[in-house]
């Protein structure tokens, strides 16, 4: 596993929220050792859905984006769930061309995405 950056950031959010491992485990419906292992980098980070829920629960919504990024880095992969064929085709096209996109193109794509409301 990577350097457990996600687990460290999650632990910091949890402690700042004055929540215990048990609080998080109960909220997610998992065991205390499971949460501990995630924080220590012994297990993969939680799913994006659970990370979003945890950010709300722990009151660290401002760190949600960073937690999601760290989870992807620690996992070494991104899991996407396109809702329809148009989204699926766009993601496949992006994946096929990702290594050919220059920095300026990536910045333009990012700017377009940033214009959209979440």
N, C-alpha and C positions, 0 to 999 in steps of 0.2 A: 504494500500500500504506500501511497505517497507520504508526505510529511505530516499527515493528519491535521492540516490547516483548518479543515472544516470542523473537526472535533474540538480543536482549541477555541475556535470562534464560537461554536455552539455552547461550550462550557462557560465562556465569558458571558454570553447572553443569559444563560441559565442562572449563573451566580448573581449577575446584576439584577435579575428579576426576583432574586431571593426564592428560587424554586429548587427543589431537591431532585435527585435522580428519580426518586419515586414519583414525584409530581409529573415529570415528563413521561415516564414509563406509563403511568396510569392514563395520561392524556392521549398517548398514542396507542395504548392497548398492547404494549410490549413489556418485556421483563426489564427489571433494573439492570441486571448484568448486560443486557443488550444495549441499553442506552450508554452505559459506562464504556462498553467496547467501542461504540461509535465515537464517543468523545476521545478515547485513547488511540483511535485509528486502527483498531483491530478488526473492525467491520466497516463495510462500505457505508458512506453517508446515507441518510434517509432519502426517500423519494422527493422529488420537487414538490409534489402535493403536500407531503408531510412537513417539508421545510416551510412552505407557505403557512400552513396551519400553526406550526411551532412559533414562527415569527409573531403571529397574532397573540398566541398564548403567552409568550414570554415578553411581549411588549417591545420587541426589537424590530419593528417593521422597517425602520430606516436601514437596518443591516440585512434585510431580506435579500436584496440583490447580491450583496457580497457573499452571503451564505450559499446562495445558489451557484455562484461562480466557483467558490471554493469546493463545493460538492462535486462539480463537474471536473475540476482539476484533480481532486483526490480519486475520483472514479476512473479518470482517464478516458471517459466517453460521455456522449450526450444521448439521452433518450428523448425522442420527440414523438408526439402523438398527433399527427395531422388529422383535422376534422373532416376533410373531404379530398377529392382527387386533385383539385386545384392546388391546395396546400401541399399535398404529397409530391406533385410534379415540381413545384417550386423548390422544395427541399432537396429533391434528387438533383435538380439542375444546379443548385448552389453547391451541393456536395461534389458533383463532378468537376466543377470549375474552381473550387476554393483555392487550390494550389496555384492557379494562374492569375488570381486577382491581386492587383497591386494595392499598396497602402491607400492611395487616393480613392480607389473604387470601394474599398472596405469602409473608408470614412463616409463616403456618400451613402452607402447602404445603411450604415449606422445612423446617419442623420435622418434618413427616411423613416427608419424604425422609431427613432426618438420623437419624431413628429406625431406619431400615433399615440392615442390615449391608451393606457393599460386597462 
